[in-house]
């Protein structure tokens, strides 16, 4: 029985890590789409978002069928939800770029690049949660610092955008900038959840 429980303990950490890795893959694909305008890359983002949904469903199913969990159930569910939401916003960004006929600009490339950095450090934060909590904490705090960077970048991008005379263009680009900024907000919230988990583990 003890061996079974240890396997379950490892399993939840592994599942969170798998979700984080899928998030980072989706964000890399989103940035590649912004750089290349390659429709096949946009489709990969959509497929990766579906992969993320499945990873989340598996974790939720495991939660429902596990009596003892290594972390608080609500915390596990919340962190998993927030990781999934990051991918949801990546897909929404692709959907709107396509729907509005927007050509991704340098601002979007820079924003998605920073978002990719955030997801890569989320992987590190989650991978060290169980055994190296101080490292996990440092990585989470670094992700949160990048959220501020994304916010500043989005604000500057909007300021330049509002100098445009084409109101349709302003609306289209503004919506995408906002979605990218919101993606960073969700990543920041995920790291708040992770930091609370670490405090409880101490």
C-alpha positions in Angstrom: 0.0 0.0 0.0 2.8 2.4 0.8 4.4 1.8 -2.5 1.1 2.6 -4.3 0.8 5.9 -2.4 4.3 6.9 -3.3 3.6 6.2 -7.0 0.5 8.4 -6.7 2.5 11.2 -5.1 5.0 11.2 -7.9 2.2 10.9 -10.5 0.6 14.3 -9.6 3.9 16.1 -9.8 4.6 14.4 -13.1 1.1 15.4 -14.4 1.6 19.0 -13.5 5.0 19.0 -15.2 3.5 17.4 -18.3 0.9 20.2 -18.4 3.6 22.8 -18.0 5.6 21.3 -20.9 2.6 21.3 -23.1 2.0 25.0 -22.3 5.6 25.8 -23.3 5.2 23.8 -26.5 2.1 25.7 -27.4 3.7 29.1 -26.6 6.7 28.3 -28.8 4.3 27.4 -31.6 2.4 30.6 -31.1 5.6 32.6 -31.4 6.7 30.7 -34.5 3.3 31.5 -36.0 3.8 35.2 -35.2 7.3 35.1 -36.8 6.6 33.0 -39.9 2.8 33.6 -40.4 2.8 29.8 -41.3 -0.8 28.5 -41.1 0.4 25.0 -40.3 2.0 26.4 -37.1 -1.3 28.0 -36.1 -2.9 24.6 -36.5 -0.3 23.1 -34.2 -1.2 25.6 -31.5 -4.8 24.4 -31.7 -3.7 20.8 -31.6 -1.5 21.5 -28.6 -4.4 23.2 -26.8 -6.4 20.0 -27.3 -3.5 18.0 -25.9 -3.4 20.3 -22.9 -7.1 19.8 -22.3 -6.6 16.1 -22.3 -3.7 16.3 -19.8 -6.0 18.4 -17.5 -8.8 15.9 -17.8 -6.5 13.1 -16.9 -5.2 15.0 -13.8 -8.8 15.7 -12.8 -9.8 12.1 -13.2 -6.8 11.0 -11.1 -7.9 13.5 -8.4 -11.4 12.1 -8.4 -10.0 8.5 -8.0 -7.3 9.1 -5.4 -8.0 9.1 -1.7 -4.7 10.6 -0.6 -3.0 13.3 -2.6 0.5 14.9 -2.0 -1.0 18.4 -2.2 -4.3 20.0 -1.3 -6.9 18.9 -3.8 -8.1 22.4 -4.4 -4.5 23.7 -4.9 -3.8 20.9 -7.4 -7.1 21.6 -9.3 -6.4 25.4 -9.3 -2.8 25.1 -10.6 -3.9 22.6 -13.3 -6.7 25.0 -14.3 -4.4 27.9 -14.6 -1.9 26.0 -16.7 -4.7 25.0 -19.0 -5.9 28.6 -19.2 -2.5 29.7 -20.5 -3.0 27.4 -23.5 -6.6 28.6 -23.9 -5.3 32.1 -24.4 -2.7 31.0 -26.8 -5.4 29.4 -28.9 -7.6 32.4 -28.6 -4.8 34.6 -29.9 -4.4 32.4 -32.9 -8.2 32.4 -33.5 -8.3 36.2 -33.4 -5.2 36.7 -35.6 -6.9 34.5 -38.2 -10.4 36.0 -37.8 -9.3 39.6 -38.0 -6.8 39.0 -40.8 -4.0 40.5 -38.7 -0.4 40.2 -39.7 1.6 39.7 -36.5 3.9 42.6 -35.8 7.2 42.9 -34.0 5.4 43.7 -30.7 3.5 40.4 -30.9 6.8 38.6 -31.6 8.4 40.2 -28.5 5.3 39.6 -26.3 5.1 35.9 -27.3 8.9 35.6 -26.8 8.6 36.8 -23.2 5.5 34.5 -22.7 7.6 31.6 -23.9 10.3 32.5 -21.4 7.6 32.5 -18.7 6.4 29.0 -19.6 10.0 27.7 -19.7 10.5 28.9 -16.1 7.1 27.6 -15.1 8.5 24.2 -16.1 11.5 24.7 -13.8 9.3 25.9 -11.0 7.1 22.8 -11.2 9.9 20.4 -11.7 11.6 21.5 -8.4 8.4 21.7 -6.3 8.7 18.4 -4.5 12.5 18.2 -3.7 14.0 21.7 -4.2 11.4 24.1 -2.9 13.7 27.1 -2.7 14.6 26.7 -6.4 11.0 26.3 -7.2 10.2 29.5 -5.3 12.9 31.5 -7.1 11.7 30.3 -10.5 8.1 31.3 -9.6 9.2 34.7 -8.5 11.1 35.1 -11.7 8.0 34.3 -13.8 6.1 36.9 -11.8 8.8 39.5 -12.7 8.3 38.7 -16.4 4.6 39.3 -16.0 5.4 42.9 -15.2 7.6 43.0 -18.3 4.8 41.8 -20.5 2.5 44.4 -19.0 4.9 47.2 -19.8 5.4 45.9 -23.3 1.7 45.6 -23.9 1.1 49.2 -22.6 3.9 50.6 -24.9 2.5 48.6 -27.9 -1.0 50.1 -27.3 0.4 53.6 -27.0 2.0 53.3 -30.4 -1.1 51.7 -31.8 -3.3 54.5 -30.8 -1.3 56.9 -33.0 -2.8 55.0 -36.0 -5.7 56.6 -37.9 -7.2 53.2 -39.0 -9.8 52.5 -36.2 -10.3 49.0 -37.4 -6.7 48.2 -37.2 -6.6 49.7 -33.7 -9.4 47.5 -32.5 -8.0 44.3 -34.1 -4.5 44.7 -32.7 -5.7 46.0 -29.3 -7.7 42.8 -28.8 -4.7 40.6 -29.5 -2.3 42.6 -27.3 -4.9 42.4 -24.5 -5.1 38.6 -24.9 -1.3 38.2 -24.8 -1.2 40.4 -21.7 -4.0 38.4 -20.1 -1.9 35.2 -20.8 0.9 36.7 -18.7 -1.7 37.5 -15.9 -2.8 33.9 -15.8 0.8 32.6 -15.7 1.4 35.0 -12.8 -1.7 33.7 -11.0 -0.4 30.1 -11.5 2.8 31.0 -9.8 0.9 32.6 -6.9 -0.9 29.3 -6.5 2.5 27.4 -6.7 4.0 29.7 -4.0 1.0 29.1 -1.7 1.5 25.4 -2.2 5.2 25.7 -1.2 4.3 27.6 1.9 1.9 24.8 2.9 4.5 22.2 2.2 7.1 23.9 4.5 
